[in-house]
Amino acid sequence: MGYYPIFLEVEAMPVILVGGGHVALEKIGRLVDAGADVTVVAPELIPEVREFIDAGRAKWTARAFEAGDTAGYGLVMVATDDGEVNRSVADEARENGILVNAADDVANCDFILPSLAKKGSLQIASSTGGGSPAMARWLRERLEDFLSDDVVGLADLLAETRVEIRAMDRQCAARCPRTKTPPPLLCEDCPNRIPVERWQEAINGGVFDLVQQGKMDEARTLLKERLQRSELTPAPWWTTEEETVR
């Protein structure tokens, strides 16, 4: 079976989590950290799951799953070791057109959860397609070693610079009388457009070395130079010397 990799926006999404044990604990942390509106349905909770309820980070329906419980939810997560419960929840979710995941029960899953290495703003997901959880953990541990403070610092620098440049691009595209694309996109032939390849060349062109040395200001300057947008004040062909987009 093939899977399509995706990062799902769950901010404020109502999510039902069926089960209150250790498997549920593995799910609830990531969900609430991503901003999901989680409701746990289970007769009992282990203390660690109960902490999320007591802290107001999730809600609890203190009973077993009942028919109709999935209605109104955007995502269904099942964390029980009862195959019959898993099947009942999955069947109802699918009837309602809701994606469902049942832990360690591929037959009752529309998607599987990857092994995740996370630090700062970076997340790297890996999966063996459910074939080897041990291998997935092995990969995660090595990816966590790779995600050093320097790598996170580089990611933050690139993100900040991109926001700056996109703000300039938005002004450029909005004012260009020959634009073929809506703001904030630039035309393919716009001299201010930065190809993806140039970003990659900038990363490989000494910027990361400066980040590793803690020279963030120098890294920022070099990045903009490598991108050929050092002044971050694009002057498209239609501007005059007195009318530079800022």
N, C-alpha and C positions, 0 to 999 in steps of 0.2 A: 504494500500500500504506500502511495506517495502522499506527502503532506506539503501544503503550501505555507511557507514561513511568513508570519505576520506579527506585528506588534499592535495590540488592540487598545484603543482609547476607552478606558472604563471610568473616567472621571465622572462622578455623580450617577453612574449607571447602577440601577437596582440589580443586585446579584443575590441569588439564593444559594446558600451553602448547606447541603444536607449532610448532617453528621457533626459530632462534637468531640471527636477523639484526636489522636495524634496525627492522623492523616489530615483532618480538618485544620489542625494547627499549621501544617505545612502550606496550606492554601490561603488561610485568612490573612497572614502577614503581608504577603505580596499584594493581595487584593486591596486591603485598606491603605497600604502605602501608595498605591496607584490612585487612590481617591474614590474607590468603588463604595457604593452604599450597600453594605453587606447585611443580610439577614440570615442568621444561623437557625436551622430547624433541626432540633434534636431533643430527646427527652432529658439528657444529661450532658454536661460539659466537663472536660478535664480542666483543672485549675488554670492552665496556660491559655486556653481558649476563653475561659470566663473572664480573664483579665481584659481582653478586648471589649467585652460587654460592659464590664464595670467602669472602664475608662471612657465609655461612650463612643467607641470607635466602630462598633457594630451592634446590631440588634439581635434579640434571641426570641424565638418562638419555642417554648418549652414543651414540645410533644413530638411524637413521631410524624414523619411525612404523611400527608393526606392528599387524596386526589384533588386537583385544582390548585395546589400550592404554587405551581410554577407560573400561574397567570400573572401577567404584569411585569415580569422580570426580563431583563435584557440578556442575562447569562445565567446558566445553571451549572453548579459545581456539586458533584456527589463525592462524599468522602466516607463511605461506609464499607464494611467487609461483607455485606449481605448482597449477594448477587440478585436476589429477587427485588430488593429495594432499588438497587441500581437500575435494573431493567424497567421498573415501574416509573421511576423518575425520568429516565432517558426517553421512554416511549411518550410520556406526557409532554416533555419539552419539545420533542420533534413534532408532535401533533400541533403544538403552538408556534412552531417555526423558530424555536429558540436554540441556540447552540448549547451543547451540553458536554461536560467532561466528567467522566467517572474514573477515579483513581485506580490504576492497575486493572482496568477493565476495558480494553480496546473496543470490544464489541458494542459497548454502550457509550462510546465517545465520538463526537464530531471533530474533536481536535485533541491533541496531546500537548502537555506543557514541557517546554525545553528545560534543560539544565541552564542555569543563569549565573553568569559572573557579573557582578555589579560593583562599581565604585564611582562615586560622584555622579556626573551626568552620563557616564558611559554604562551601557549594558551590552553584553555579548552573550547571545543565546546559542546553544549547541544541542543537537539531538541525534540519536542513533535510530530514530523512527520507532522507538519502543523496543528495539532489539536487545539493548544492553544498558540498563541503568548504571551498572558499574563503570562502563566505558564513559558514559555521560558525566559521571562524577569525576572520573580521572581527567577528562578534558576541562571541566570546570575549574578544578584545582590549579591546573597549569595556566588557564586563562586569567585566573585571579592573580597569579604571580606576575603575569604580563601587565596587568592594569596597575602600574605604579603611579605615584603622585605626579611624575613627569608626564606620563601619557595622559592623565586626566587634565593636567595643566595645558598641554597642547590642545586637547579637545576644547577646553574652555576658551583659549585664545582664538582658535578658528571660529568658534561660534560667535564670539564678540565681534570679530572682524567682519564676519558675514552679515551680521545685523547692521553694522555701520554701512557696509557697501550696499546692502539691499535698500536702505533708506535713501541713499543717493540714487540708486537705480529707479526707485519709485518716482522720484522727482523728474529724472531724465525721461522716463517713459511717458509720464503724464504730460510733459511739455513738448515732446517731439512731434512735429507735424506730419512726419512720415512713418510713424509707428505702425507696425502690422500686428502687434500683440497688445493686449490690455495691460495696464500697470499691475504689478511691479515688474513684469517681464520686459526684457529688452529684445529688440529684433536680432535675428541671427547675424546680420552684418553690422550691428552697432559696434563702434570702436570701444565702447565702454564694457562690452560683454566679456565676462571672464570664463573661458572654457574650463570644463571640469579638469582637463589635463593640467592646466596651469596651477590649480590648487594642489594637485598631487606633486607637481614639480617643486612648488614652494615648500611643501612639507619635507621633501627629500633634499632641499637645497640649503641645509644648515639651520633651519628654524628650530628643529627639535634639539639640536646640539646646544643652542643658546638656552632653551627651556631647561635642559638638564643641568646647565650651569647656573640656573637661577636668574638669568639675565632677561627678564620678561619684557622690559621696555625695548631692549635691542632686538629681541625675537619679534616683537610686534612691528617694529620698523622694517626689519628684513622681510617679514611676511608680506607687508604691503608693497615693498619694492619688487619682490618676486612676482606678485600679482599684477604688477605694472599699474597699480592704483595707489602709489605711495602717499599722494596728497589727499586722497579720498574726496576730491572735489572734481567730479567728472566734467569735462568741457566738450560736449558733443559738437558735431560739425555745425549745428545750427546756432550756436551761441557766439556772441562777440566777446572781445577781451573784457569788456565792462560787464558782460552778462554771463558769468560763470555760475553754473548750478551749484548751490551750496546746501 
